[in-house]
Amino acid sequence: MVQALNSAMDVMMARDDTVVVFGEDVGYFGGVFRCTEGLQRKYGPDRAFDTPIAEAGILATAIGMGVYGLRPVVEIQFADYIYPATDQLVSTAARLRYRSAGEFTAPITVRTPCGGGIFGGQTHSQSPEAIFTHVCGLKTVIPSNPYDAKGLLISAIEDDDPVIFLEPKRLYNGPFNGHHDQPVTPWTEHPAGEVPDGHYTIPLSKASVVRPGEDVTVLTYGTMVHVAMAAVAESGVDAEVVDLRTLVPVDIDTIVASVTKTGRCAIVHEATRTSGFGAELSALVQENCFYSLEAPIVRVTGWDTPYPHSLEWEYFPGPRRVAEGLRRAMEG
């Protein structure tokens, strides 16, 4: 995943000299997770550079660059620290095209690692995606594998609107299925770990059915795609697993087609339950698939607490909890 993200930025910097990469430690050091490693050496300190620890300033600078014709790709070192930049994202970047009647745009891509599973505690494990899906004018993307990550990131950089690109940090080195007590599987042993060289894109509006099924639809994204697949195997439920990939704009057509077929729906995400993106998904399914539903919609999520350090795996929606959710959906 790290190499795929690095490749996407490398491809775009080579193709378009308006693309610049910056953030805390992303230049000389190559990023805390090494996603930008080598870019400064290749393209110079004017196009890949470090910034002060000032998230609001990073985004304010990116907006100015975007207005004047550049395509900034900024990294917020952890999603937990994006909140100081929320005003710039919500009040300026998201509304710039609208308030200027299309005269100006903010073609900004904001990369940031999210989610838990690394014992990062409450300040390095949050999943704030729902906050940004609420804001008109922002697009929100969360890949689940290296192939998608590269194609989606290139699409995000090429997009003329601001894109929040959340990267599940637990997936940087392999497809994590939620079993923390088992050996880590590398991406080299997973089909989606094969990433083509060069330029390719994945639309910021198209979900992927990663497992066809007949009994229940699982709507999920990011790390939880792999957890859901493990839960399906362990529960024996013939579930159809839909990887949303892009939360805004969401692929409502794929959602409706799947739920209409199965008649049941389970929604899985790592973020807290209350006002999480699963609540919006539940409403969309209810509004569009009411006459097809044979049971109440089930949500399996994180708890409404800060992410605990010592009780990481009680918070993380692992395969056992997801499998129980699938069974509830079948019994409802």
C-alpha positions as CSV (number, residue, x, y, z in Angstrom):
1,M,0.0,0.0,0.0
2,V,2.8,2.4,0.9
3,Q,4.5,1.7,-2.4
4,A,1.3,2.1,-4.4
5,L,0.6,5.5,-2.8
6,N,4.1,6.6,-3.5
7,S,3.8,5.4,-7.1
8,A,0.6,7.4,-7.6
9,M,2.3,10.6,-6.4
10,D,5.4,9.9,-8.4
11,V,3.3,9.3,-11.6
12,M,1.4,12.5,-11.1
13,M,4.5,14.6,-10.3
14,A,6.1,13.3,-13.5
15,R,3.1,14.0,-15.6
16,D,2.1,17.4,-14.2
17,D,4.5,19.9,-12.8
18,T,1.7,21.7,-11.0
19,V,1.5,18.8,-8.5
20,V,3.4,19.5,-5.3
21,V,3.6,17.4,-2.2
22,F,4.1,18.7,1.3
23,G,3.4,18.2,5.0
24,E,5.1,17.4,8.3
25,D,8.2,15.3,7.6
26,V,7.2,14.3,4.1
27,G,10.2,15.8,2.3
28,Y,13.7,14.7,3.5
29,F,12.3,12.1,5.8
30,G,9.8,10.6,3.4
31,G,6.8,10.7,5.8
32,V,6.3,8.9,9.1
33,F,5.0,5.9,7.1
34,R,7.4,6.5,4.2
35,C,4.7,7.1,1.7
36,T,6.6,10.1,0.2
37,E,10.0,8.5,0.3
38,G,12.3,9.6,-2.5
39,L,10.0,12.3,-3.9
40,Q,12.1,15.2,-2.7
41,R,15.3,13.6,-4.0
42,K,13.7,13.1,-7.4
43,Y,11.7,16.3,-7.8
44,G,13.6,18.7,-5.5
45,P,12.6,20.6,-2.4
46,D,10.4,23.1,-4.3
47,R,7.9,20.3,-5.1
48,A,8.2,17.9,-2.1
49,F,8.9,19.7,1.1
50,D,8.4,19.8,4.9
51,T,6.2,22.1,6.8
52,P,5.9,23.3,10.4
53,I,3.6,21.4,12.8
54,A,0.7,23.6,11.9
55,E,-2.2,21.8,10.2
56,A,-4.3,24.9,9.8
57,G,-1.4,26.6,8.0
58,I,-0.7,23.6,5.8
59,L,-4.3,23.6,4.5
60,A,-4.5,27.4,4.2
61,T,-1.3,27.3,2.1
62,A,-2.7,24.5,0.0
63,I,-5.9,26.5,-0.7
64,G,-3.9,29.5,-1.9
65,M,-1.7,27.3,-4.1
66,G,-4.8,25.7,-5.6
67,V,-6.4,29.0,-6.4
68,Y,-3.3,30.0,-8.3
69,G,-3.1,26.9,-10.4
70,L,-1.2,24.3,-8.5
71,R,-2.4,20.9,-7.4
72,P,-1.3,20.4,-3.8
73,V,-1.1,16.9,-2.3
74,V,-0.8,17.5,1.5
75,E,-0.3,15.0,4.2
76,I,-1.7,15.3,7.7
77,Q,0.5,13.0,9.6
78,F,-2.4,11.4,11.5
79,A,-6.2,11.9,10.9
80,D,-6.5,12.7,14.6
81,Y,-4.6,15.9,14.0
82,I,-6.7,17.1,11.1
83,Y,-9.2,19.0,13.3
84,P,-7.2,22.3,13.5
85,A,-7.5,22.4,9.7
86,T,-11.2,21.8,9.6
87,D,-12.1,25.5,9.3
88,Q,-9.9,25.8,6.2
89,L,-11.4,22.7,4.7
90,V,-15.1,23.4,5.6
91,S,-15.3,27.2,5.3
92,T,-13.0,27.8,2.4
93,A,-11.9,24.8,0.3
94,A,-15.3,23.1,0.2
95,R,-17.2,26.2,-0.7
96,L,-14.7,28.0,-3.0
97,R,-16.2,26.8,-6.3
98,Y,-19.7,27.6,-5.2
99,R,-19.0,31.0,-3.7
100,S,-17.0,32.1,-6.7
101,A,-19.7,30.8,-9.2
102,G,-17.1,28.4,-10.6
103,E,-14.4,31.0,-11.2
104,F,-12.0,29.4,-8.7
105,T,-11.5,25.8,-7.5
106,A,-9.5,24.2,-4.8
107,P,-7.9,21.1,-6.4
108,I,-6.4,19.8,-3.1
109,T,-5.9,16.2,-2.1
110,V,-5.5,15.7,1.7
111,R,-3.9,12.4,2.5
112,T,-4.1,11.2,6.1
113,P,-3.6,7.9,7.9
114,C,-6.7,6.8,9.9
115,G,-8.0,3.9,12.0
116,G,-6.6,1.7,14.8
117,G,-5.1,-1.7,15.2
118,I,-1.6,-0.4,15.9
119,F,-2.0,0.4,19.6
120,G,-1.9,4.1,18.9
121,G,-4.5,5.0,21.6
122,Q,-7.0,7.8,21.4
123,T,-4.7,10.3,19.7
124,H,-3.5,8.1,16.8
125,S,-6.4,5.8,16.0
126,Q,-9.5,7.8,15.1
127,S,-11.6,7.5,12.0
128,P,-13.1,10.9,11.3
129,E,-14.5,10.3,7.8
130,A,-18.2,11.0,8.8
131,I,-17.3,14.6,9.6
132,F,-16.2,15.3,6.1
133,T,-19.0,13.4,4.4
134,H,-21.3,16.0,6.0
135,V,-19.7,18.9,4.2
136,C,-21.0,19.8,0.7
137,G,-18.1,20.3,-1.7
138,L,-15.7,17.7,-0.2
139,K,-15.1,14.3,-1.6
140,T,-14.2,11.5,0.8
141,V,-12.2,8.4,-0.2
142,I,-11.0,5.3,1.8
143,P,-9.2,2.6,-0.2
144,S,-8.9,-1.0,1.1
145,N,-6.0,-2.3,-1.0
146,P,-2.9,-1.2,-3.0
147,Y,-4.5,-1.5,-6.5
148,D,-7.4,0.7,-5.5
149,A,-5.2,3.1,-3.5
150,K,-3.1,4.0,-6.5
151,G,-6.0,4.4,-8.9
152,L,-8.1,6.4,-6.5
153,L,-5.3,8.7,-5.4
154,I,-4.5,9.5,-9.0
155,S,-8.2,10.3,-9.6
156,A,-8.2,12.5,-6.4
157,I,-5.1,14.5,-7.6
158,E,-6.7,15.0,-11.0
159,D,-10.0,16.1,-9.5
160,D,-10.7,19.8,-9.4
161,D,-12.5,19.6,-6.1
162,P,-10.9,19.0,-2.6
163,V,-10.6,15.3,-1.7
164,I,-10.1,13.9,1.7
165,F,-8.1,10.7,1.1
166,L,-8.0,8.6,4.3
167,E,-5.5,5.7,4.4
168,P,-6.2,2.9,6.9
169,K,-2.8,2.7,8.5
170,R,-3.3,-1.0,9.5
171,L,-3.4,-1.8,5.8
172,Y,-0.1,-0.1,4.9
173,N,1.8,-3.4,5.1
174,G,-0.9,-6.1,4.5
175,P,-4.6,-7.0,4.4
176,F,-5.5,-7.1,8.1
177,N,-8.5,-9.4,8.7
178,G,-9.0,-8.5,12.4
179,H,-7.2,-11.4,13.9
180,H,-4.4,-9.6,15.7
181,D,-3.1,-12.8,17.2
182,Q,-2.3,-14.3,13.8
183,P,0.8,-13.7,11.6
184,V,0.6,-10.7,9.3
185,T,-0.1,-11.5,5.7
186,P,1.9,-9.3,3.3
187,W,0.3,-7.7,0.2
188,T,2.6,-9.8,-2.0
189,E,0.3,-12.7,-1.2
190,H,-2.9,-10.9,-2.0
191,P,-4.3,-10.4,-5.6
192,A,-5.0,-6.7,-5.0
193,G,-1.3,-6.3,-4.1
194,E,-0.5,-6.4,-7.8
195,V,-0.2,-2.8,-8.9
196,P,0.6,-1.8,-12.5
197,D,3.3,0.7,-13.2
198,G,2.3,4.0,-14.8
199,H,-1.0,5.9,-14.9
200,Y,-4.4,4.4,-14.3
201,T,-7.5,5.7,-12.5
202,I,-10.5,4.4,-10.5
203,P,-13.5,6.7,-10.5
204,L,-14.4,8.5,-7.3
205,S,-17.9,7.2,-7.5
206,K,-17.8,3.5,-8.0
207,A,-18.0,0.8,-5.4
208,S,-16.6,-2.7,-5.8
209,V,-18.4,-6.0,-5.1
210,V,-15.5,-7.9,-3.6
211,R,-17.6,-11.0,-2.8
212,P,-20.9,-11.9,-4.5
213,G,-23.5,-13.5,-2.2
214,E,-27.2,-14.1,-1.8
215,D,-28.1,-13.9,1.9
216,V,-27.1,-10.4,3.1
217,T,-25.3,-7.3,1.8
218,V,-22.4,-6.0,3.8
219,L,-21.6,-2.3,3.2
220,T,-18.1,-1.4,4.3
221,Y,-14.8,0.2,3.4
222,G,-11.1,0.4,4.4
223,T,-9.8,-2.2,6.8
224,M,-13.3,-3.5,7.5
225,V,-13.5,-5.0,4.0
226,H,-11.0,-7.6,5.0
227,V,-12.6,-8.1,8.5
228,A,-15.9,-8.6,6.8
229,M,-14.4,-11.2,4.5
230,A,-13.0,-13.1,7.4
231,A,-16.4,-12.8,9.2
232,V,-18.2,-14.2,6.2
233,A,-15.9,-17.2,6.1
234,E,-16.3,-17.9,9.8
235,S,-20.0,-17.4,10.0
236,G,-21.0,-19.5,7.1
237,V,-23.4,-16.7,5.9
238,D,-23.4,-16.2,2.1
239,A,-22.9,-12.5,2.3
240,E,-22.3,-10.1,-0.6
241,V,-19.5,-7.7,0.5
242,V,-19.5,-4.3,-1.1
243,D,-16.4,-2.1,-0.7
244,L,-17.6,1.4,-1.1
245,R,-14.2,2.9,-1.8
246,T,-15.6,6.4,-2.1
247,L,-18.1,7.6,0.6
248,V,-18.9,10.9,-1.2
249,P,-20.0,10.6,-3.9
250,V,-21.4,7.2,-2.8
251,D,-22.3,4.6,-5.4
252,I,-26.0,4.3,-4.6
253,D,-26.7,2.2,-7.7
254,T,-24.5,-0.6,-6.5
255,I,-25.9,-0.5,-3.0
256,V,-29.5,-0.6,-4.2
257,A,-28.8,-3.5,-6.6
258,S,-27.1,-5.6,-3.9
259,V,-29.7,-5.0,-1.1
260,T,-32.6,-5.5,-3.6
261,K,-31.0,-8.9,-4.4
262,T,-30.3,-10.1,-0.9
263,G,-33.1,-8.4,1.1
264,R,-30.9,-7.9,4.1
265,C,-28.1,-5.4,5.0
266,A,-25.3,-5.2,7.5
267,I,-23.1,-2.0,7.7
268,V,-19.6,-2.3,9.1
269,H,-17.2,0.5,10.0
270,E,-14.5,1.2,12.6
271,A,-15.6,4.7,13.5
272,T,-17.9,5.4,16.5
273,R,-21.5,4.4,16.0
274,T,-23.4,7.6,16.7
275,S,-23.6,9.8,13.6
276,G,-21.0,7.5,11.9
277,F,-21.2,7.1,8.2
278,G,-23.1,3.9,8.8
279,A,-26.1,6.0,9.9
280,E,-26.2,7.7,6.5
281,L,-25.9,4.4,4.7
282,S,-28.7,3.0,6.8
283,A,-30.9,5.9,5.9
284,L,-30.1,5.5,2.2
285,V,-30.9,1.8,2.3
286,Q,-34.1,2.4,4.1
287,E,-35.2,5.1,1.6
288,N,-34.2,3.2,-1.5
289,C,-34.8,-0.5,-0.6
290,F,-37.6,-0.4,1.9
291,Y,-39.9,-2.9,0.0
292,S,-37.0,-5.3,-0.5
293,L,-35.8,-5.5,3.1
294,E,-36.8,-8.6,5.0
295,A,-35.1,-7.7,8.3
296,P,-33.9,-4.6,10.2
297,I,-30.6,-3.1,9.0
298,V,-27.7,-4.1,11.3
299,R,-24.8,-1.8,12.2
300,V,-21.5,-3.2,13.6
301,T,-19.2,-0.3,14.5
302,G,-16.7,1.0,17.1
303,W,-18.1,2.2,20.4
304,D,-19.0,5.7,21.4
305,T,-15.8,6.2,23.4
306,P,-12.3,7.5,22.7
307,Y,-10.2,4.7,21.1
308,P,-8.7,2.9,24.1
309,H,-5.1,1.8,24.2
310,S,-5.3,-1.1,26.7
311,L,-8.6,-2.4,25.3
312,E,-7.8,-2.0,21.6
313,W,-9.4,-5.3,20.5
314,E,-12.6,-4.7,22.5
315,Y,-13.2,-1.5,20.6
316,F,-12.1,-2.8,17.1
317,P,-15.0,-4.4,15.3
318,G,-13.3,-7.8,14.7
319,P,-14.5,-10.9,12.8
320,R,-16.5,-12.2,15.9
321,R,-18.6,-9.1,16.2
322,V,-19.1,-8.8,12.5
323,A,-20.1,-12.5,12.3
324,E,-22.6,-11.9,15.1
325,G,-24.0,-9.0,13.2
326,L,-24.4,-11.1,10.1
327,R,-26.3,-13.7,12.1
328,R,-28.6,-11.0,13.5
329,A,-29.4,-9.8,10.0
330,M,-30.3,-13.4,9.0
331,E,-32.5,-14.0,12.1
332,G,-34.3,-10.6,12.0
